Amino acid sequence: MHLITAKTRLSPNVTRLDVQAPRIAEIRRAGQFVIVRRGEGAERIPLTIADSDPAAGTITLVIQAVGKSTRDLVALEPGEAIRDIAGPLGHPTELITAGRALCIGGGVGTAVVHPIAQALARAGVNVTSIVGGRSREWVILEAELRRCGDVVVCTDDGSYGRKGFVTEAATDYLKSGRCDIVYAVGPVPMMRAVANLTRPLGVRTIVSLNPLMVDGTGMCGGCRVSVDGKALFACVDGPEFDGHRVDFDLLAERQTTYREFEQAAAARPDHDCRIGLGQR
């Protein structure tokens, strides 16, 4: 059992939980994730380790409540516990150790960008982060990212920061000077747009993929993605890949496979949907 030590609402449907997991907190690295199970028989949910405090023995999970299982998870309060947390899983982020990096986060993808920006800043890399949300209340982890370097905030409605999409701000940044690498995490259309932007410029671009995932060990095949024409598994071969080589059309198609099942689970509180609908 993993005790919840703190709970913070970051946006209307995004919640931060600080959870006791001392062994994971000690060895986790940027880019890795965990598989969480709220209770006996519950769905297995992949979640990025957004931060950790080895001294306190806690890890930070940022959860977007989009379906029944994630709503049940964020309903937990400090003092309650999560039954199972398995990890850290996946390959750590391939980090540069000098130069300039651009980190782009869309929506809850900002929680995945945060540990990458942290690790880059600790290595002495010049970090600029561009994060986006529909409006000001949907922007998350801005203060945390500012500790890592410059931050540009974009909102769809212009209620905070720069009006427009993160790709527009990224275009301006890339025109302004040298950029050694881009890390982009968010909705599939956003990551595809960033990859299309950087490809003709020859700027290496790393994306973190969030396909359907069940076991997190490569056995179920649910998180299969196509990279450079090869079938790979996000859980054991990723979750990060070269954005210029990812088949985003296939990724988008596979993410909708179990949408009807999740909608049915949300409509029936007594129904236990155990499909591995990840949001990592």
Sequence and secondary structure as in RCSB ss.txt:
>XXXX:A:sequence
MHLITAKTRLSPNVTRLDVQAPRIAEIRRAGQFVIVRRGEGAERIPLTIADSDPAAGTITLVIQAVGKSTRDLVA
LEPGEAIRDIAGPLGHPTELITAGRALCIGGGVGTAVVHPIAQALARAGVNVTSIVGGRSREWVILEAELRRCGD
VVVCTDDGSYGRKGFVTEAATDYLKSGRCDIVYAVGPVPMMRAVANLTRPLGVRTIVSLNPLMVDGTGMCGGCRV
SVDGKALFACVDGPEFDGHRVDFDLLAERQTTYREFEQAAAARPDHDCRIGLGQR
>XXXX:A:secstr
 EEEEEEEEEETTEEEEEEE HHHHHH  TT EEEEE STT  EEEEEEEEEETTTTEEEEEEE  SHHHHHHHT
  TT EESEEEEEES      SSSEEEEEEEGGGHHHHHHHHHHHHHTT EEEEEEEESSGGG  SHHHHHTTSE
EEEEETTSSSSEES HHHHHHHHHHHS   EEEEESSHHHHHHHHHHHTTTT  EEEE     SSSSSSS TTEE
EETTEEEEHHHH SEEETTSB HHHHHHHHTTTHHHHHHHHH TT    S     
